Amino acid sequence: MRTTRITVLTIVFAAIPAQAFAAGAGIEGTIATGAGVLALIAAAGLLVEMLTLRKLASGAAIADNITYAVLAAMCLAASILTGWVARFLPVGVTADQARLGSDLLVLVSIVLFSVYFFRVRRAMSRFLARLSAEEADVVGALDPDGSDEAVQEGMRG
């Protein structure tokens, strides 16, 4: 239910600027700035949540590797700010240069998120492999047939 609401709101908020662009009343800059402000707020919220998760899960594999995700979120926020450079500081920076810088920061962000998810997946795989081996030992100890065999072997030896 909640996912449906978020999807509907996303579609509505995406449709409103699309209609304004279609009207072509010179409002494109205002919409782009507003979208940038919302993206910057979302990136800041993401960063706060990541830092809260890091504090909450200190010592866990997720917290040890979350530095990569924090850096990735910072790169996303910097890419948004880079996009604004050409608009608000037009001297010395062209729109193409700002777009290139923004794209490169997004690329770095994607690489950092990839490193984060790879490291967390690897740590979780190792944890589950150890857990599976320990669970097998516990099940073997609790298995009545297996324990009878162990007792019989102990009596023989």
N, C-alpha and C positions, 0 to 999 in steps of 0.2 A: 504494500500500500504506500509506504513512504517513498520507495523507489519510483513509483508511478507519479507521485506528486512532484518529485524533483525533476523527472523527465519532462513533465508537462510545463513546469516553470522554465526549464531550460529552453524548450522549444518556443515558448511565448517571448522570453527575453531575447532570443535570437531572431524572432520574426519582427519585432518592433524596429530594431535598427535597420533590418533589410528593407522595410517599407520606407523608412526615412531616406535611405540611400537611393531607392527607386524614385522618390519624389525629386531628389537632386536640388534641394533648397539651400545648398551650401552648408549643410549641417554635418557633413562627413567628419570634419575635424573635431567637432564637439563629441560626436559619438565615439570616435577613435580614442579621444582622451578619456571619456567616461569608461570605455571598455578597459583601457589601460589602468585606470584607478581601481576598477573592480578586480582586475587580474593581480594588481599589486597587493590589494587587501587579501585576496585569496592566498597569494604566496606567503604573506606574513602570517596568516592563520595556519597554513601548512607548516611553516617553520616553528611556530609556537607549539603546535601539536607534536612535532617531532622531538623538540627539546623536552616536552613533558613526558613523552614516551621514553626518552633516553634516561631521564631521572627516575622514572617508575621502574624500569627494567634494568637498573644498573647491575652489571656483572653478567648479564645474559648475552647470548650471541647477537641478538638484535641491537642491544644497547652498545655493544662494542663496535659494531659496524655502522651505526646510524650516522656517524660523522660524514660518511659518503652521501647519505641522503640529505643531511643538513646542507652540505656544500652544494648539492644539486639544486635544492630549493633556493639557495642564495644566488646561484647562477640564473635560475628562472627569473627571480626578482630583478637581477641586474640586466637581464635581456629586455625586460619591460622598460626599465629606466633608460637603457640605451636607445630604445625606439623613440623615447621622448626627446633625446638630445637634439636631433635634427629639427624637431618641431619648435622647441623653445630656445635653443641656442644655434641659430642657423649659420652663424659666422664660423667658418673653418670646418664644418661637418656637413656633408651632403646626406640626403636621404638614403642613397645607395650605401654609403659608408656605415651609417647607423643600422641599416637593415642587415648588412654583412656582419657587423659586430653582434647584433641581436641573434642572428642565426648561429654564429659560432658559439655564443654562450648557451643557446638551447642545445647544441650538439654536445658541449661539455657536460651539460646537465643530464642528458640522456646517457652518456657514458658513465657518469658517476652513479646514476640510479641503477644501471646495469651491473656495475661492480658491487653495489650494495646488495641487490637481490641475489647475485651469484654467491657472494660470501655467506649470506644468511641461509640460502638453500643448502650450501655445502655443510654449514654447521648443523643445520637441522637434520640433514641426511646422516651425518655422523652420530648425532644424538639418537635418532630413531634406530640406527643399526645397533648401537649399544643397548638401547632399551629392549629391542627385540631379542637379543642374546640373553639379557637378564630375565625377560619374561619367559623365555624357553626354559631357563634353569628353575624358575619358580613353578612353572607348570609341571616340569619333570619331578620336582620334589613333592608336589601335591597329588600327582597321579598315583592312584592306589596300586595299579599294576606295576608301574615303574619302581615304586618304593618297595614292593615285595621282592622284586628282583634284586634291588640293591641290598636289602637285608639278607637275602639268601647268599649273595656273593660275599657279603661281609662274614657270614657264618662259615663259608667254605675256606676263606682266606685266612 
